[in-house]
């Protein structure tokens, strides 16, 4: 007999409590409070029926990697209060449909994409669109993102985009990075943010660091993450 929704919900609640406790402990180790770190629950590997249980367990910030799946789940969750985050690659031809559905796009990886977001936000009279710049901090050829040396030269171009607010930076650790290298990569993103954040135009705030997933979110918080994107740890043991 398959598990009931009540048993699945109980397991997800337990997982969520554990992850939040880990976040709080890592925040203390970094000299911060737990409420200074946002948890985004990544639902890309689970069906809508399971993902809904995460909202019922009291997590309202959800992340999806694929725009099409975000569209599908946003429609399925129309009766729930959810703040959607797009955390994966976004093609320019998918901006128009994605933009009204999301709280933040974590994965902006080109100036043309920033310009496309700005154009659609202006044409639809949307509020200023919040985004993060994805940085390929590990240098992995297979990953999207700006090279770290590109970000500083990008800022003057962003200053002209009146309907985009860059809230910070996002990264993922390298596919083959060991724990020590992962920590160095997260520290490098923090150092880049700190360097760039000294002088910037009004629409480039650089307050947020979105880094860390199920396997490394505690290390990410210790190195300064303000947003962690956790998926499998929240659904562990849920069938």
C-alpha positions as CSV (number, residue, x, y, z in Angstrom):
1,X,0.0,0.0,0.0
2,X,1.5,3.4,-1.0
3,X,2.1,5.9,1.9
4,X,-0.8,8.3,2.7
5,X,-0.5,12.0,2.2
6,X,-0.6,12.4,6.0
7,X,2.5,10.2,6.5
8,X,4.3,12.0,3.6
9,X,3.4,15.3,5.2
10,X,4.7,14.2,8.6
11,X,8.0,13.1,7.0
12,X,8.4,16.4,5.1
13,X,7.7,18.3,8.2
14,X,10.3,16.4,10.1
15,X,12.8,17.0,7.2
16,X,12.0,20.7,7.2
17,X,12.5,21.0,10.9
18,X,15.9,19.3,10.6
19,X,17.0,21.5,7.7
20,X,15.9,24.7,9.5
21,X,17.8,23.6,12.6
22,X,20.9,23.0,10.5
23,X,20.5,26.4,8.9
24,X,20.2,28.0,12.3
25,X,23.3,26.3,13.6
26,X,25.3,27.2,10.5
27,X,24.1,30.8,10.8
28,X,25.3,31.0,14.4
29,X,28.7,29.7,13.3
30,X,28.9,32.5,10.8
31,X,27.9,35.1,13.4
32,X,24.3,35.6,12.1
33,X,20.7,34.7,13.0
34,X,18.7,32.0,11.3
35,X,16.2,34.5,9.9
36,X,19.0,36.1,7.9
37,X,19.1,33.0,5.7
38,X,16.3,32.3,3.3
39,X,15.4,28.6,2.5
40,X,14.1,28.0,-1.0
41,X,12.6,24.5,-1.3
42,X,13.6,23.0,-4.7
43,X,10.8,20.9,-6.2
44,X,12.3,20.0,-9.5
45,X,12.5,16.3,-8.7
46,X,9.0,15.8,-7.3
47,X,5.5,15.8,-8.7
48,X,3.1,18.6,-7.8
49,X,1.2,16.4,-5.3
50,X,4.3,15.9,-3.2
51,X,5.5,19.5,-3.7
52,X,2.2,20.8,-2.4
53,X,2.9,19.0,0.9
54,X,6.0,21.2,1.4
55,X,3.8,24.3,1.2
56,X,1.4,22.7,3.7
57,X,4.4,22.1,6.0
58,X,5.0,25.9,6.0
59,X,7.6,26.6,3.3
60,X,6.3,29.2,0.9
61,X,9.5,29.9,-1.1
62,X,9.8,27.3,-3.8
63,X,12.4,26.9,-6.6
64,X,12.2,25.3,-10.0
65,X,15.0,24.8,-12.6
66,X,13.0,24.6,-15.7
67,X,10.7,27.4,-16.8
68,X,8.1,25.0,-18.2
69,X,7.9,23.1,-15.0
70,X,7.6,26.3,-13.0
71,X,4.7,27.3,-15.3
72,X,3.0,24.0,-14.7
73,X,3.4,24.0,-10.9
74,X,2.5,27.7,-10.6
75,X,-0.8,26.9,-12.3
76,X,-1.4,23.8,-10.1
77,X,-0.6,25.8,-7.0
78,X,-2.8,28.8,-7.9
79,X,-4.8,28.2,-4.7
80,X,-1.7,28.4,-2.5
81,X,0.5,31.3,-1.4
82,X,3.8,30.5,-3.0
83,X,6.8,32.7,-3.9
84,X,8.4,31.1,-6.9
85,X,12.1,31.3,-7.6
86,X,13.6,30.3,-11.0
87,X,16.9,28.8,-10.2
88,X,17.8,27.3,-13.6
89,X,18.8,28.5,-17.0
90,X,16.3,30.9,-18.6
91,X,16.1,31.4,-22.4
92,X,15.1,34.8,-23.6
93,X,12.1,33.4,-25.4
94,X,10.7,32.1,-22.1
95,X,11.0,35.4,-20.2
96,X,7.6,36.8,-21.1
97,X,5.7,33.9,-19.6
98,X,8.0,33.4,-16.6
99,X,8.3,36.9,-15.4
100,X,4.8,37.4,-13.9
101,X,5.1,34.2,-12.0
102,X,8.4,34.6,-10.1
103,X,9.6,36.5,-7.1
104,X,13.2,36.3,-8.2
105,X,15.3,34.9,-11.0
106,X,18.5,33.5,-9.6
107,X,20.1,32.4,-12.8
108,X,20.7,35.5,-15.0
109,X,23.8,34.7,-17.0
110,X,24.0,37.2,-19.9
111,X,23.5,40.9,-20.6
112,X,21.0,40.1,-23.4
113,X,18.9,38.1,-20.9
114,X,19.0,41.1,-18.5
115,X,17.9,43.4,-21.3
116,X,15.0,41.0,-22.2
117,X,13.8,40.9,-18.7
118,X,14.0,44.7,-18.5
119,X,12.0,45.1,-21.8
120,X,9.2,42.7,-20.7
121,X,8.9,44.2,-17.2
122,X,8.6,47.7,-18.8
123,X,6.1,46.7,-21.4
124,X,3.8,44.8,-19.0
125,X,4.0,47.6,-16.3
126,X,5.3,45.0,-13.8
127,X,7.1,46.0,-10.7
128,X,10.9,46.1,-11.0
129,X,12.1,42.5,-11.5
130,X,14.4,41.1,-8.9
131,X,17.3,39.0,-10.2
132,X,20.6,37.5,-9.2
133,X,23.6,37.3,-11.4
134,X,24.8,33.7,-11.9
135,X,28.6,33.4,-11.5
136,X,30.5,30.4,-12.8
137,X,32.8,30.6,-9.9
138,X,34.3,27.1,-10.4
139,X,35.0,27.7,-14.1
140,X,33.3,24.5,-15.1
141,X,32.9,24.5,-18.9
142,X,29.5,22.8,-18.6
143,X,28.0,25.4,-16.3
144,X,26.2,28.6,-17.1
145,X,27.1,31.9,-15.6
146,X,29.3,34.9,-15.9
147,X,33.0,34.6,-15.3
148,X,33.9,36.4,-12.1
149,X,36.0,39.0,-14.0
150,X,33.0,39.9,-16.1
151,X,30.8,41.2,-13.3
152,X,32.5,44.5,-12.6
153,X,32.3,45.5,-16.3
154,X,28.7,44.5,-16.5
155,X,27.5,46.9,-13.7
156,X,27.5,50.1,-15.8
157,X,25.3,48.3,-18.4
158,X,22.9,47.2,-15.7
159,X,22.6,50.8,-14.4
160,X,20.7,51.7,-17.6
161,X,18.1,49.0,-17.0
162,X,15.4,50.8,-15.0
163,X,13.1,47.7,-14.6
164,X,15.7,45.3,-13.2
165,X,17.0,45.2,-9.7
166,X,20.1,43.0,-9.2
167,X,19.9,41.8,-5.6
168,X,23.1,39.8,-5.5
169,X,25.0,36.8,-6.9
170,X,24.3,33.1,-7.3
171,X,26.6,30.1,-7.8
172,X,26.9,26.4,-7.6
173,X,30.0,24.5,-6.6
174,X,31.9,22.6,-9.2
175,X,30.7,19.2,-10.2
176,X,34.0,17.6,-9.2
177,X,34.8,20.0,-6.3
178,X,35.8,18.3,-3.0
179,X,34.5,19.8,0.3
180,X,37.5,22.0,0.7
181,X,37.3,23.3,-2.9
182,X,33.5,23.9,-2.4
183,X,34.2,26.0,0.6
184,X,36.8,28.0,-1.3
185,X,34.4,28.6,-4.2
186,X,31.7,29.9,-1.9
187,X,34.2,32.1,-0.1
188,X,35.3,33.4,-3.5
189,X,31.7,34.5,-4.4
190,X,31.4,36.3,-1.1
191,X,34.7,38.0,-1.7
192,X,33.6,39.1,-5.1
193,X,30.3,40.4,-3.8
194,X,32.1,42.3,-1.1
195,X,34.5,43.8,-3.6
196,X,31.7,44.9,-6.0
197,X,29.3,46.0,-3.3
198,X,31.4,49.0,-2.2
199,X,30.2,51.3,-5.1
200,X,27.2,50.5,-7.3
201,X,24.2,52.1,-9.0
202,X,20.9,52.2,-7.2
203,X,19.5,49.1,-9.0
204,X,22.5,47.0,-8.1
205,X,22.3,46.1,-4.4
206,X,24.4,42.9,-4.2
207,X,23.0,42.1,-0.7
208,X,22.2,38.4,-1.5
209,X,24.3,35.4,-2.0
210,X,22.4,32.4,-3.3
211,X,24.6,29.4,-2.9
212,X,24.4,26.0,-1.3
213,X,22.2,23.0,-2.0
214,X,21.3,19.8,-0.1
215,X,24.9,18.5,0.1
216,X,26.6,21.7,1.0
217,X,24.2,24.4,2.3
218,X,25.7,24.4,5.8
219,X,29.1,25.2,4.4
220,X,27.6,27.8,2.1
221,X,26.0,29.6,5.1
222,X,29.3,29.5,7.0
223,X,30.8,31.3,4.0
224,X,28.1,33.9,3.8
225,X,25.1,32.5,1.9
226,X,21.9,34.5,2.5
227,X,19.8,32.1,0.3
228,X,20.1,28.3,0.1
229,X,18.4,26.1,-2.4
230,X,17.6,22.8,-0.9
231,X,15.7,19.9,-2.5
232,X,16.5,16.3,-1.8
233,X,17.1,16.9,1.9
234,X,13.5,18.1,2.2
235,X,12.0,15.0,0.5
236,X,14.2,12.4,2.0
237,X,12.3,9.2,2.8
238,X,9.2,10.4,0.9
239,X,7.9,8.0,-1.7
